[in-house]
Amino acid sequence: MSESFDQFIARTTAKPRPLPVWGSALLFLSVFFLLQMGYEACRGTWVEYLVVGDLTVKTTATLIRTLTPEVDVQALGNQLAAPGGGIRVMKGCEGT
């Protein structure tokens, strides 16, 4: 191959072309459905309890106590309990 150094540098440092819109949409939908099916397969396992209980409910309770310390909110599994009421976070309602 009779390629000069400048030609080699130009060939190897060329910016990659972005995906077309339909390619980006297809990639997004594929990854979304794979992740959603994987999460659905975790129903009733420690992964669901981690996402709903620890990552969602405990974080929300901490945020509420930080912003409004007068509200004595407690994280109890998948429930936010406070004097006068509370809320139960179900799978699918945690934002995934």
C-alpha positions as CSV (number, residue, x, y, z in Angstrom):
1,M,0.0,0.0,0.0
2,S,1.5,3.3,-1.0
3,E,-0.3,5.6,1.4
4,S,1.5,8.7,2.8
5,F,1.5,9.4,6.5
6,D,-0.9,12.4,6.0
7,Q,-3.3,10.2,4.0
8,F,-3.2,7.6,6.8
9,I,-3.9,10.3,9.5
10,A,-6.8,11.7,7.4
11,R,-8.2,8.2,7.0
12,T,-8.0,7.2,10.6
13,T,-9.2,10.4,12.2
14,A,-12.2,10.9,10.0
15,K,-15.3,11.8,12.0
16,P,-17.9,9.0,12.1
17,R,-21.2,9.7,10.4
18,P,-24.2,9.8,12.7
19,L,-26.9,7.3,12.3
20,P,-29.9,8.3,10.2
21,V,-33.1,9.2,12.2
22,W,-34.7,5.8,11.5
23,G,-31.6,4.1,12.7
24,S,-31.5,6.1,15.9
25,A,-35.2,5.3,16.5
26,L,-34.7,1.6,15.8
27,L,-31.7,1.5,18.2
28,F,-33.6,3.3,20.9
29,L,-36.7,1.1,20.6
30,S,-34.6,-2.1,20.6
31,V,-32.7,-1.1,23.8
32,F,-35.9,0.2,25.5
33,F,-37.8,-3.1,24.8
34,L,-34.8,-5.2,25.9
35,L,-34.5,-3.3,29.2
36,Q,-38.2,-3.3,29.8
37,M,-38.5,-7.1,29.2
38,G,-35.5,-7.7,31.5
39,Y,-37.1,-5.6,34.2
40,E,-40.4,-7.4,33.8
41,A,-38.6,-10.8,34.1
42,C,-37.3,-9.6,37.5
43,R,-40.8,-9.4,39.0
44,G,-40.8,-10.5,42.6
45,T,-37.0,-10.7,42.8
46,W,-34.4,-8.7,44.7
47,V,-34.0,-6.4,41.7
48,E,-37.6,-5.2,41.9
49,Y,-37.3,-4.6,45.6
50,L,-34.1,-2.7,45.0
51,V,-35.6,-0.4,42.4
52,V,-39.0,0.1,44.1
53,G,-38.1,0.0,47.7
54,D,-34.5,1.2,48.0
55,L,-33.9,3.4,45.0
56,T,-37.4,5.0,44.8
57,V,-39.2,5.0,48.2
58,K,-36.2,5.5,50.4
59,T,-34.8,8.2,48.2
60,T,-38.2,10.0,48.1
61,A,-38.6,9.8,51.9
62,T,-35.1,11.3,52.3
63,L,-35.9,14.1,49.8
64,I,-39.2,14.9,51.6
65,R,-37.6,15.0,55.0
66,T,-34.9,17.3,53.6
67,L,-37.3,19.7,52.0
68,T,-40.0,19.6,54.6
69,P,-38.6,18.4,58.0
70,E,-41.9,19.0,59.8
71,V,-43.5,16.1,57.8
72,D,-42.4,12.9,59.6
73,V,-42.4,10.6,56.5
74,Q,-41.1,7.0,56.8
75,A,-40.1,4.6,54.1
76,L,-41.7,1.2,54.8
77,G,-40.9,-1.2,52.0
78,N,-42.8,0.1,49.0
79,Q,-44.8,2.6,51.1
80,L,-44.3,6.2,52.1
81,A,-46.1,6.6,55.5
82,A,-46.8,10.0,57.1
83,P,-49.2,11.2,59.7
84,G,-52.5,11.7,58.0
85,G,-51.8,9.6,55.0
86,G,-49.3,7.9,52.8
87,I,-48.8,6.4,49.4
88,R,-47.9,2.9,48.1
89,V,-45.6,2.8,45.1
90,M,-46.4,-0.1,42.8
91,K,-44.2,-1.7,40.1
92,G,-44.5,0.5,37.1
93,C,-45.4,3.6,39.1
94,E,-41.7,4.2,40.1
95,G,-40.8,5.9,36.8
96,T,-39.3,3.1,34.8
